[in-house]
């Protein structure tokens, strides 16, 4: 399922529109975004089957969100 703008806002907070467009451009699924959000929230200890190292699109999005937070351009 393709995530919507609102899905991305719900999962990652107040990212700017450019960051959201970059996330949408990755083609990530809603499941991948939920996995990234769990990692960002440091909830990987209760993730069950999702407890794995991020890779591919999920890792790209994780790094993107982290970089926007570090730059102060968005809050999760």
ZIZI-V691126 format. One record per backbone hydrogen bond with DSSP energy under -1.0 kcal/mol. NH is the residue of the N-H (numbers start at 1). CO is the residue of the C=O. E is the energy in kcal/mol with one decimal. If there is no record, write none. Layout:
[[NH,CO,E] [NH,CO,E]]
This chain:
[[8,4,-2.1] [9,5,-2.2] [10,6,-2.5] [11,7,-2.2] [12,8,-2.6] [13,9,-2.1] [15,13,-1.7] [20,16,-2.1] [21,17,-2.4] [22,18,-2.2] [23,19,-2.3] [24,20,-2.7] [25,21,-2.2] [26,23,-1.2] [27,24,-1.3] [30,1,-1.7] [33,29,-2.1] [34,30,-2.4] [35,31,-2.0] [36,32,-2.2] [37,33,-2.6] [38,34,-2.0] [39,35,-2.0] [40,36,-2.7] [41,37,-1.9] [42,39,-1.4] [43,38,-2.9] [46,43,-1.9] [50,47,-2.0] [51,48,-1.9] [52,50,-1.9] [58,55,-1.0] [60,56,-2.0] [61,57,-2.5] [62,58,-2.5] [63,59,-2.6] [64,60,-2.1] [65,61,-2.9] [66,62,-2.5] [67,63,-2.4] [68,64,-2.1] [69,65,-2.3] [70,66,-2.6] [71,67,-2.0] [73,68,-2.6]]
